[in-house]
Amino acid sequence: MTEWMRETLHDDHAQALRVDAVLYDSATDHQRLRVFENARFGRVLTLDDVVQTTEGDNFIYHEMLTHVPIFAHGSVERVLIIGGGDGGMAREVLRHAGVRHVTMVEIDAGVVEFSRQYLPRLSNGAFDDPRLELVIADGAVFMRETDQTFDVIIVDSTDPIGPGEVLFTDHFYGHAKRALNPGGILVTQNGVPFMQPDELIGTMRAFSALFADWGCYLATVPTYAGGPMAFGWGTDGDARKVSLEILQARHAEAGFTADYYTPEVHLAAFALPGYVKRLMPG
């Protein structure tokens, strides 16, 4: 009999992925981790039966949370990643030669360990890059206590359920702002607005009080059901005003081609449909 993984993250909607082969299934101190093969998406990582990432479409999520703020900023040297234990976010950040140091704070060492073994294509050697510092700690505690500062902070959190819930609070965002260098940018994952509007509403309320320039941008990731995903954007600088010509020049200078990100997509991602605009605080 064919096995299907049924995800019920949303009360009134479910999606299913066929499980062609189970590669890993174990519970850690924090959550149940599972990796299985799917013919369309390759290896699929789930936490508590909620899809986190896949070999097939992870590039969309990871590219848009890294390249948008880094190319918009233009001179990023220090990056903080909260979460990101599969290594995909670090992989994309480290493609930028100008980035000198990346701190990645992951609460669960088990995520890193099994990702290196079962999902090596996601990190693609990032864990061995000398510019990466891996810290196993609670991201909220790290953010509150750190005296380091960063040009870009990326919050690669799970949904606000269980360990990830504290990363969606006003206090957390306030601590993150304090750790930004002048002109620094904070970006966050905020779920699928059509299905999870409260995630975006809460973050945008906090960002509107904290930052001179705040909002969100969108990208559609096939395995995150319900339409485009929202990424929060907060800065006191003017990086969002960067022109297409400057983005094209920075992209060309970077010397790599992404699979989703382009300068044109970068600018277009900030154009919001009406139902998302209505979630923005007045």
C-alpha positions in Angstrom: 0.0 0.0 0.0 1.3 3.5 -0.9 2.2 5.6 2.1 1.4 9.3 2.1 2.6 12.0 4.6 -0.5 14.1 5.4 0.3 17.6 6.7 -2.4 19.3 8.7 -0.7 22.5 9.7 -3.9 24.3 8.9 -7.2 23.4 10.6 -9.3 23.5 7.3 -6.7 22.5 4.8 -4.3 19.6 4.3 -1.7 18.5 1.7 -0.1 15.1 1.2 3.2 14.0 -0.3 3.8 10.4 -1.3 6.5 8.7 0.8 8.6 6.6 -1.6 11.2 5.7 1.0 11.8 6.6 4.6 15.4 7.5 5.2 15.3 8.9 8.8 12.6 8.9 11.5 13.4 9.8 15.0 12.4 12.1 17.8 14.9 14.6 19.4 14.5 16.4 22.6 12.6 19.2 20.8 10.7 17.7 17.9 10.2 14.7 15.6 12.5 14.7 12.6 11.7 12.8 9.4 13.4 12.6 6.0 11.8 10.7 3.2 12.1 10.4 -0.6 9.5 11.8 -3.0 9.8 11.4 -6.8 8.9 15.0 -7.5 10.7 16.8 -4.6 13.6 14.5 -3.8 14.4 14.3 -0.1 11.8 15.9 2.1 12.4 17.1 5.7 9.5 17.3 8.1 9.3 18.4 11.7 6.3 17.0 13.5 4.8 16.1 10.1 5.0 19.7 8.8 7.1 20.1 5.6 10.2 22.3 6.4 12.2 22.0 3.2 12.8 19.7 0.2 15.7 19.2 -2.2 13.4 20.1 -5.0 12.1 23.6 -4.1 14.2 24.8 -1.2 16.2 27.1 -3.5 13.2 29.5 -3.7 12.9 30.0 0.0 16.6 30.2 0.7 17.5 32.5 -2.2 14.8 35.0 -1.4 15.6 35.3 2.3 19.3 35.8 1.6 19.9 37.5 -1.7 17.1 40.1 -1.4 18.6 41.8 1.8 22.2 41.2 0.8 22.0 42.6 -2.7 19.7 45.5 -1.4 22.3 46.4 1.2 25.3 46.2 -1.1 28.1 45.9 1.4 27.2 43.0 3.8 30.1 41.5 5.8 28.5 40.1 8.9 25.3 38.0 8.8 23.3 36.3 11.6 21.0 33.4 10.9 18.5 32.4 13.6 17.5 28.8 12.9 18.5 27.3 9.5 19.8 24.0 10.9 19.5 22.3 7.5 22.3 24.6 6.2 20.4 25.9 3.2 20.4 29.5 4.3 24.1 29.4 5.1 24.7 27.9 1.7 23.2 30.9 0.0 24.7 33.5 2.2 28.2 32.1 1.8 27.9 32.4 -2.0 28.6 36.1 -1.5 32.4 36.5 -1.4 32.1 39.8 0.5 30.5 38.1 3.5 33.3 37.6 6.0 31.5 36.0 8.9 28.2 34.2 9.4 26.8 33.3 12.8 24.2 30.6 12.7 22.2 29.9 15.9 20.3 26.7 15.9 18.4 25.4 19.0 18.6 21.7 18.1 21.9 20.0 17.4 20.0 17.0 16.1 18.8 19.0 13.1 22.3 19.9 12.1 23.6 16.4 12.6 21.1 14.6 10.5 20.9 17.3 7.9 24.6 16.8 7.2 24.1 13.1 6.9 20.7 12.9 5.2 20.3 16.2 3.4 23.9 17.1 2.3 22.7 18.8 -0.9 21.0 21.5 1.2 24.1 22.7 2.9 26.4 21.9 0.0 29.5 22.2 2.1 28.4 25.3 4.1 29.1 23.7 7.5 32.8 23.3 6.5 33.2 26.9 5.4 35.6 28.7 7.8 33.4 31.8 7.7 30.5 30.0 9.4 30.3 29.9 13.2 27.6 27.4 14.4 26.1 28.2 17.8 23.8 25.6 19.4 21.5 27.8 21.5 18.1 29.2 21.9 17.8 31.9 19.2 15.7 34.2 21.4 18.2 34.0 24.3 21.1 34.6 22.0 19.4 37.6 20.5 18.7 39.1 23.9 22.2 38.6 25.2 24.5 39.1 22.3 26.7 42.2 22.1 27.6 41.5 18.5 26.2 43.5 15.6 25.3 42.4 12.0 24.6 43.9 8.6 21.8 41.4 7.9 19.8 39.2 10.3 17.8 36.4 8.8 15.2 34.7 11.0 14.7 31.2 9.5 12.2 30.0 12.0 9.6 27.3 12.0 6.0 28.3 12.4 5.1 30.0 15.7 4.3 26.7 17.4 6.5 25.1 20.1 10.1 26.2 20.0 9.6 28.7 17.2 6.9 30.7 18.9 9.2 33.0 20.8 10.8 34.1 17.6 7.6 36.0 16.6 7.4 38.3 19.6 7.8 42.0 19.8 10.6 41.6 22.3 12.6 39.4 20.0 12.3 41.8 17.1 13.4 44.7 19.4 16.5 42.8 20.4 17.2 42.0 16.7 17.0 45.7 15.8 19.5 46.5 18.6 21.9 44.0 17.0 21.8 45.6 13.5 24.6 47.8 12.2 23.5 51.2 10.8 21.6 50.5 7.6 21.2 46.9 8.6 18.3 44.8 7.5 16.1 42.2 9.4 14.2 39.7 7.3 11.9 37.0 8.6 9.8 34.1 7.4 6.1 34.9 8.0 4.2 32.0 6.6 1.6 31.9 3.8 -0.6 35.0 4.3 -3.7 33.5 2.8 -3.6 30.6 5.3 -1.7 32.2 8.2 -2.6 35.9 8.2 -2.0 36.4 11.9 1.7 35.5 11.6 2.2 38.4 9.2 -0.1 40.8 11.0 1.8 40.3 14.3 5.2 40.8 12.7 4.2 43.9 10.7 2.7 45.5 13.8 6.0 45.1 15.5 8.1 46.2 12.5 5.9 49.3 12.0 6.8 50.4 15.5 10.5 49.6 15.2 11.7 50.5 11.7 11.6 53.5 9.4 11.1 51.2 6.4 9.1 48.1 7.0 6.9 45.7 5.0 7.1 42.3 3.4 7.9 40.7 0.1 6.6 37.5 -1.5 7.7 34.3 -3.2 5.8 31.1 -4.0 7.3 27.8 -2.7 5.3 24.8 -4.0 5.4 22.7 -0.8 4.2 25.6 1.4 0.5 25.3 0.6 -1.9 28.2 0.1 -0.2 30.6 -2.2 2.9 32.9 -1.9 4.9 33.0 1.3 5.6 36.3 3.0 9.0 37.5 4.2 9.2 40.4 6.7 11.5 43.3 5.9 12.7 45.9 8.4 15.4 48.5 8.3 16.1 52.1 9.2 18.1 52.5 5.9 17.0 53.1 2.3 18.0 49.7 0.9 14.6 49.1 -0.5 14.9 52.1 -2.9 17.9 50.5 -4.7 17.4 50.7 -8.5 17.2 47.8 -11.0 20.4 49.0 -12.6 22.3 48.9 -9.3 20.9 45.5 -8.4 21.9 44.2 -11.8 25.4 45.5 -11.4 25.7 43.9 -7.9 24.3 40.6 -9.2 26.8 40.5 -12.0 29.7 41.4 -9.7 28.7 38.6 -7.4 29.5 36.1 -10.1 26.9 33.5 -9.6 23.5 32.7 -11.1 20.6 31.8 -8.8 17.8 29.5 -9.8 15.0 31.8 -8.6 16.4 35.2 -7.6 17.0 37.8 -10.3 17.2 41.6 -9.8 13.8 41.9 -11.6 12.2 39.3 -9.2 13.8 41.2 -6.3 11.9 44.4 -7.1 8.7 42.7 -8.2 8.5 40.7 -4.9 7.6 43.9 -3.0 4.5 44.4 -5.1 1.7 43.1 -2.9 -1.7 41.8 -3.9 -4.7 43.5 -2.2 -5.4 40.8 0.3 -1.9 41.0 1.6 -1.9 44.8 1.6 -5.0 44.7 3.9 -3.0 42.8 6.5 -0.6 45.8 6.8 -1.2 48.0 9.9 -2.6 51.4 9.0 
